[in-house]
């Protein structure tokens, strides 16, 4: 399962399933879906989506920093 949303709180309990996107309203020049297509094509090649998402979004590094600084 993938959660694609411009609000990170919508997948805060499932960060390894979340893909953030930039919000875009009423912009005919928006290219966010083109970028998302490339990202999803890379995901297609992965066996473990959650690890790829955590690494690309750098959530894993943030968690390590938080734990070490606590």
PyMOL commands that set and color helices and strands:
alter all, ss='L'
color gray80, all
select helices_A, chain A and resi 8-11+15-17+32-44+49-57+59-69
alter helices_A, ss='H'
color red, helices_A
select strands_A, chain A and resi 3-5+18-20
alter strands_A, ss='S'
color yellow, strands_A
deselect
rebuild
show_as cartoon
